[in-house]
Every structure is written in C-alpha cells, then in structure tokens.
Amino acid sequence: MTDLADRRLLLVHAHPDDESINNGATMATYAAQGTHVALVTCTLGEEGEVIPPALAHLAADREDGLGPHRAVELDAAMRELGVTDHRFLGGPGRFRDSGMMGVEQNHRAGAFWSADVDEAAALLVEVIRELRPQVLVTYDPDGGYGHPDHIQAHRVATRAAELAADPAFRTDLGAPHEIAKIYWNRVPRSVGERLFTRLREDAGVPWTAAELADVPGVVDDDRITTEIDGRPYAARKAAAMRAHATQIAVREPWFALSNDLAQPLFDIEYYELVRGRSGAAPGARESDLFAGLPEHAATAERPQDDRGTVTT
Ligand SMILES: [Zn+2]
C-alpha cells in the first residue's frame, strides 16, 4: 500500500476559483480530518474578467497574463483550505479557458471546449489510478450553468471515472480503479430562496443582488442527497475566495464576481449523489461524502465468517 490517507477525495473543476466557491468549506473540512483532498483544475482561467483595476492589464485582450496570475491565486487559496494536492489537468496551460458559450475563443487551438474528451480523460485517468479516490465531486452535465469549460469538466471527469475502472484501458496508466461515489455540486432551491431573501434585506451589501437563477446547480430540494456542514470552516472558505482576488470580491456572508452582483457565500455545501449508494437512512441526507463506505481498505478486505457477520 502507499502512504495515501485512507479516505481520498478528488474534485474536478474548470477554473481556479470554482473550487473555493463551490466546495471550499467541504475541502477545508476534509483536509482538517486528514482526508487526502486532491483538486484537478482543467484550465488556468485565462479568459476571466479582472476585478481590481490595478490588475486589469492582465486580461486576455491586453497582456494575456491572467493564467499564471490565477495559478498563484489558487496556490494561496489552497493554503487557506489546507489542501496540498492541486494540479492542472495535463499540467498548467495544457488546456486554455474557452470563454463564455458562443465566443470565438471556444474554438481556438488548445481551448478546453475543443479538446477531445477521451484524450483529456486519459490525463485524469492517470491521476485517478494514482490516488485511487473513493469519492469524486464535479458538476452536472450542464456544468451547473452552461459555461463550456464547466460542461467539458463534467464530461471529462465522467469519462475518466469510466475509463479508470476499465481493466483494458491504458494499462500503462496504472491499475484499474473504480470510484465508489460520484457527486454533483448542488444548491437546494429552498436554501437559495431563503438566503436571497436575506441578501435583498441586508442594507449593508455594497452590490445589487443577483438572482437565484444566476447561481449554478440550483435544483429542487428532493434531489439533494448530501450536505456538508462546513460552518466551522466558513472563515477559511471566505479567505480562499478572497485569495482569488482577480475574480471575487468578498463581504461575508456575501460575495460578488466581476458582474458586481451579490450572491450568498454558502458555508453548508450541498451535493447530489449520482453514482454509488447513499450511506444515509432512507429519506435522510448524508452528512459525509464517504458515508456507507468501508473505513479503509483493510476493513473492506476483512474476512467474513459463515454467518455473514464481520469477524473482528
Ligand atoms: Zn469556472
């Protein structure tokens, strides 16, 4: 066995900042527990808009220096969350930010949106077979809100999970590994509505309120299978988001992107289990992404006696 922690969580995201916004509290929670938390970011986010005027020169239509700058922001954010394993898919700059849907950057050479899904997935298969995560977190098929890089991240993560488990696929990339549980990032509609009501009533917010429809991954409550109460790490999440200073302005418990529209900063984060069995009682939500899984490999392999009970 390797010296990897018994619990291993892999998150796949499109751009630096997506991980902190969506999963910052979850990542900090698991990192603090000693879980191996690994982040794979698919692009450097080169096409992002820049909030601080002093850094506006980095934008893609000026010096085009935003990618390396955002890699440094990501480093700082991961330090805030206590996450030490973060990588760019295929290495930094292998895939470029594709910009919003419909722009010409979608089809430029190297754009993540124009990448071959199986080729990009093979790069992630190598990571999956190395780390052997029990849990994968990524976006839904719409990427949460239709951004091409988010849709592509979903496709690549989903395909990689499938190929990593296939014993016939690329034996040079390591032994096959099946990820036990896959989750999509979600926001329950009732929680979103409640927080947006509070946001609109807060006279101290320096921005106009966004609409709930602007938030990625909002679904009816009954689709939520899992909630991670990251409130003890809310300040860590806020600090990680602040580290992405070109992209996010934070005024707890709210934040705004470059559109200057305020959104809630979620310190309880929500998920939909789309593969694997829920570890919660019927009708209840999981409070742990690893719920229902054996505590570690040794437990899973412990022999059973002839009555089917686990011998200890
Ligand atoms: Zn993004």
Boltz pocket constraint, residues with backbone or C-beta under 6 A from the ligand:
constraints:
  - pocket:
      binder: B
      contacts: [[A, 14], [A, 15], [A, 16], [A, 18], [A, 147], [A, 150]]
      max_distance: 6.0
